[in-house]
């Protein structure tokens, strides 16, 4: 895929990560907070679009399956 598609996914996962981060900070919940930080940071280290989507989907699902 091309650079525009990767940029779009970076922005999308970053925005969702910001929401997770704000929720985790406000509710004092560790898992959504860390997942939000991960969603905002990981696209800078993964260059492949499909890998970016896969890692993003995993980070999005973590707060639903791990409740601490």
Secondary structure, DSSP 8 states (H G I E B T S, - for coil): --HHHHHHHHHHHHHHHHHHHHHHHHHT-HHHHHHHHHHHHGGGT---HHHHHHHHHHHHHHHHH---
